[in-house]
């Protein structure tokens, strides 16, 4: 009796398993949708640099001129980043889980020829799921790692295939007069997607299950 029931239910069990254990894949580039927490560091002197929404969404083009024009640029509407402040930090979420990598863009006013106003700034990046336990995935420098480059940004690999909900960035810039830490223009991750089984495959498994049931009934009536 047990063998008959088991053989009858097995195909349905396989089909259900196929639906519930679909593999997870890294999908498109997804930008931050919310700053969950912001702890301002030292050195921030203008209020708009504290606006967390400045770091949301896709990368906003920064300064592309010569260093002599920085003061002019300072008074334009290109106030497109969130300053962490020296030793400050922020936690970002993306509306979905992510895996594989984290990319950061930083705004540092200056020329685009590796000078970038000579403000060498850096952040340490963590990923996590519960706001308590964090995995450090490395450090990004605004100039040396190319975080100021509008097309590429700077990317760190997470180093495993796990999925995460949050990115935490902590300013690790050297303390100096007139500095306000790493300026986050944008952060992006590889959001996860689930592969959906082909309908034909599931129908095939269910069909096999149906045949087993029919055969079992036929044997019983015989």
Secondary structure as UniProt FT lines:
FT   HELIX           2..20
FT   STRAND          24..31
FT   STRAND          34..39
FT   HELIX           47..50
FT   HELIX           52..55
FT   HELIX           67..69
FT   HELIX           70..74
FT   STRAND          82..83
FT   STRAND          89..106
FT   TURN            112..115
FT   HELIX           116..118
FT   STRAND          122..128
FT   STRAND          134..141
FT   TURN            142..145
FT   TURN            147..148
FT   TURN            150..152
FT   STRAND          154..157
FT   STRAND          164..171
FT   TURN            177..178
FT   STRAND          183..194
FT   HELIX           199..221
//
